Amino acid sequence: MEHKYFPEELLVNIDLDTFGKQMCRLFSDMGGEHEYTVNDKILTIKLLICPWRNEDVKNPMLCMLGRGMVERFGTKIFDTIAVHQENNLVDKGEYCIYELKIIS
C-alpha cells in the first residue's frame, strides 16, 4: 500500500499538500468521502463519510485506525510529526478530523 500511494518519485519533494492529496486518495479508494486543507503548515483531513462506516454501530476504533494510517505514513515521510484526532459519531453531522503538523 505504501508504494501505491507514496512511490519513490513522489517522495523526492513531497509537501503537506501532496501528502494530503495522497491520503485522501487512499481514503477515497477505501470508500470514504473527505476534504482537506493546508493552513499555516498544518494539514487537516476531514472525513465526511468513514471508509469503514457501519450505519448500525459507530465505532471510534475506526477513527483511530484512520489516525494511525495518517501517523504511520506521515512519520515515514516527514520524520517527526504530531497528529491530533477529533471525532463526532453521535449525530447526523458525524465526522473524523485528523490534523498533522510537522515538528522537524
Rosetta silent file (secondary structure, phi, psi, omega in degrees, C-alpha in Angstrom):
SEQUENCE: MEHKYFPEELLVNIDLDTFGKQMCRLFSDMGGEHEYTVNDKILTIKLLICPWRNEDVKNPMLCMLGRGMVERFGTKIFDTIAVHQENNLVDKGEYCIYELKIIS
SCORE:     score description
SCORE:     0.000 S_00000001
   1 L     0.000  -37.893 -178.678    0.000    0.000    0.000 S_00000001
   2 H   -59.531  -42.318 -176.976    2.841    2.390    0.792 S_00000001
   3 H   -73.534  -25.829  178.596    4.314    2.139   -2.709 S_00000001
   4 H   -71.332  -42.711 -174.825    0.939    2.656   -4.382 S_00000001
   5 H   -96.450  -22.830 -179.635    0.163    5.925   -2.599 S_00000001
   6 L  -134.963   66.393  179.515    3.694    7.147   -1.831 S_00000001
   7 L   -68.291  159.006 -176.549    6.024    5.921   -4.611 S_00000001
   8 H   -51.420  -44.752 -176.932    9.699    6.888   -4.533 S_00000001
   9 H   -65.311  -26.985  177.854    9.387    9.533   -7.277 S_00000001
  10 H   -76.255  -30.594 -174.634    6.640   11.289   -5.306 S_00000001
  11 H   -75.323  -13.321 -176.473    8.690   11.381   -2.097 S_00000001
  12 L   -56.225  -51.073 -178.725   11.533   13.445   -3.594 S_00000001
  13 L  -129.472   43.590 -175.766    9.882   16.834   -2.959 S_00000001
  14 L   -70.772  141.717  176.436    6.696   15.918   -1.102 S_00000001
  15 L  -126.363  179.949 -177.656    4.895   18.653    0.824 S_00000001
  16 H   -63.279  -35.080  179.089    1.796   18.708    3.029 S_00000001
  17 H   -62.895  -47.860  179.075   -0.491   19.424    0.078 S_00000001
  18 H   -65.031  -41.938  177.239    0.730   16.372   -1.844 S_00000001
  19 H   -59.519  -44.706  178.229    0.638   14.238    1.308 S_00000001
  20 H   -60.708  -43.921  178.795   -2.967   15.349    1.908 S_00000001
  21 H   -60.015  -43.749 -177.437   -3.975   14.517   -1.668 S_00000001
  22 H   -70.264  -39.479  177.240   -2.466   11.048   -1.396 S_00000001
  23 H   -65.118  -40.282  178.294   -4.028   10.293    2.000 S_00000001
  24 H   -67.427  -34.422  175.565   -7.407   11.431    0.670 S_00000001
  25 H   -62.961  -43.213  177.102   -6.902    9.242   -2.393 S_00000001
  26 H   -60.289  -49.102  179.560   -6.286    6.293   -0.061 S_00000001
  27 H   -63.569  -36.501  177.493   -9.420    7.048    1.977 S_00000001
  28 H   -64.701  -44.023  179.367  -11.435    7.504   -1.245 S_00000001
  29 H   -62.254  -24.283  178.915  -10.243    4.160   -2.594 S_00000001
  30 L   -89.315   -3.246  176.470  -11.479    2.615    0.664 S_00000001
  31 L   105.819    7.573 -179.542  -14.934    4.190    0.197 S_00000001
  32 L   -90.070  161.459  170.844  -14.653    7.383    2.235 S_00000001
  33 E  -120.032  142.856 -168.774  -15.558   10.949    1.362 S_00000001
  34 E  -153.188  172.889  166.409  -13.346   13.730    2.608 S_00000001
  35 E  -146.680  154.953  178.204  -11.994   17.224    2.282 S_00000001
  36 E  -143.191  154.812  176.731   -8.583   18.557    3.233 S_00000001
  37 E  -141.171  156.143  172.224   -6.865   21.887    3.738 S_00000001
  38 E  -125.270  118.162  179.010   -3.336   23.095    4.435 S_00000001
  39 E  -137.898  128.734  174.554   -3.038   26.217    6.568 S_00000001
  40 L    51.149   46.060  176.862   -0.015   27.522    8.431 S_00000001
  41 L    64.098   25.584  174.781    1.928   24.258    7.998 S_00000001
  42 E  -125.091  125.470  175.916   -0.914   22.153    9.363 S_00000001
  43 E   -92.000  128.480  175.924   -2.699   19.573    7.217 S_00000001
  44 E  -119.491  121.583  175.905   -6.326   18.973    8.174 S_00000001
  45 E  -112.211  123.530  177.747   -8.174   15.991    6.722 S_00000001
  46 E  -113.335  116.128  176.405  -11.879   15.810    7.471 S_00000001
  47 E   -87.874  114.621 -179.229  -13.558   12.506    6.725 S_00000001
  48 E   -86.044  -32.489  173.549  -17.207   13.241    5.996 S_00000001
  49 E  -130.570  120.801 -176.438  -18.060    9.609    5.293 S_00000001
  50 L   -66.148  135.454  176.373  -15.949    6.976    7.017 S_00000001
  51 L   -61.615  -25.634 -176.369  -14.284    4.423    4.740 S_00000001
  52 L  -109.969   27.002 -170.454  -15.222    1.733    7.278 S_00000001
  53 L   -59.735  145.167  172.814  -18.688    3.007    8.078 S_00000001
  54 L  -134.823  110.449 -173.332  -21.230    0.797    9.690 S_00000001
  55 L   -65.633  -22.817 -178.522  -24.597    2.526    9.888 S_00000001
  56 L   -83.725  -37.347 -176.406  -25.734    0.311   12.761 S_00000001
  57 L  -131.407  119.286  177.186  -22.740    0.684   15.070 S_00000001
  58 L   -88.131  124.417 -172.825  -20.484    3.742   15.227 S_00000001
  59 L  -120.190  110.001  179.506  -17.037    2.603   16.270 S_00000001
  60 H   -64.948  -17.699  176.283  -14.440    5.151   17.451 S_00000001
  61 H   -63.314  -30.285  178.924  -11.750    2.495   16.952 S_00000001
  62 H   -70.574  -35.177  173.599  -12.181    3.006   13.219 S_00000001
  63 H   -62.524  -39.604  179.394  -11.401    6.715   13.633 S_00000001
  64 H   -67.021  -32.595  176.113   -8.279    5.652   15.499 S_00000001
  65 H   -63.158  -44.659  176.740   -7.367    3.349   12.600 S_00000001
  66 H   -60.559  -43.248  177.670   -7.523    6.338   10.222 S_00000001
  67 H   -60.424  -42.982  179.086   -5.370    8.364   12.603 S_00000001
  68 H   -60.136  -37.555  178.831   -2.862    5.512   12.734 S_00000001
  69 H   -67.456  -45.100  178.147   -2.619    5.489    8.953 S_00000001
  70 H   -60.912  -43.695 -177.976   -2.040    9.270    8.805 S_00000001
  71 H   -67.077  -43.102 -178.442    0.532    8.981   11.587 S_00000001
  72 H   -62.892  -51.932 -179.545    2.363    5.986   10.082 S_00000001
  73 H   -66.941  -39.919  179.324    2.759    7.467    6.618 S_00000001
  74 H   -61.644  -41.361  179.405    3.462   10.947    7.993 S_00000001
  75 H   -66.384  -40.229  179.284    6.244    9.673   10.253 S_00000001
  76 H   -65.489  -31.664 -174.670    7.883    7.728    7.419 S_00000001
  77 H   -92.882  -44.073 -172.632    7.827   10.792    5.160 S_00000001
  78 H  -107.065   -0.667  178.610    8.327   13.796    7.446 S_00000001
  79 L    77.507  -92.052 -175.687   10.185   12.201   10.396 S_00000001
  80 L  -105.139  119.750 -177.615    8.800   13.952   13.492 S_00000001
  81 E  -134.397  166.590  169.594    5.143   14.909   13.399 S_00000001
  82 E  -125.300  133.257  178.708    2.225   15.493   15.716 S_00000001
  83 E  -122.297  128.799  178.176   -1.212   14.135   14.818 S_00000001
  84 E  -114.221  139.759  179.139   -4.389   15.269   16.522 S_00000001
  85 E  -122.461  139.613  173.834   -7.715   13.472   16.105 S_00000001
  86 E  -136.502  136.834  177.210  -11.216   14.743   16.733 S_00000001
  87 E  -144.859  154.517  176.539  -14.381   12.823   16.025 S_00000001
  88 E  -135.237  114.009 -177.851  -18.150   13.065   16.425 S_00000001
  89 L  -118.188   15.143 -170.190  -20.098    9.846   15.963 S_00000001
  90 L  -104.577   -8.721 -179.652  -23.348   10.676   17.726 S_00000001
  91 L  -143.229 -173.003 -177.458  -25.494   12.580   15.254 S_00000001
  92 L   -67.403  -14.621  177.944  -26.093   13.206   11.570 S_00000001
  93 L   -93.457   32.346 -174.270  -23.121   15.574   11.490 S_00000001
  94 L   -66.052  148.804 -177.907  -20.659   12.782   12.188 S_00000001
  95 E  -165.446  164.586  166.630  -17.049   13.197   11.105 S_00000001
  96 E  -129.084  135.298  177.605  -13.442   12.389   11.915 S_00000001
  97 E  -122.028  133.081  174.718  -10.775   15.074   11.649 S_00000001
  98 E  -119.966  127.152  175.083   -7.044   14.419   11.552 S_00000001
  99 E  -113.964  128.314  179.888   -4.561   17.298   11.888 S_00000001
 100 E  -117.965  129.036  176.716   -0.932   16.681   11.042 S_00000001
 101 E  -126.816  132.954  177.463    1.812   19.141   11.911 S_00000001
 102 E   -80.392  126.373  179.280    5.473   18.647   11.027 S_00000001
 103 L   -90.952  -42.264  177.773    7.682   19.094   14.087 S_00000001
 104 L  -138.452    0.000    0.000   11.069   18.624   12.388 S_00000001
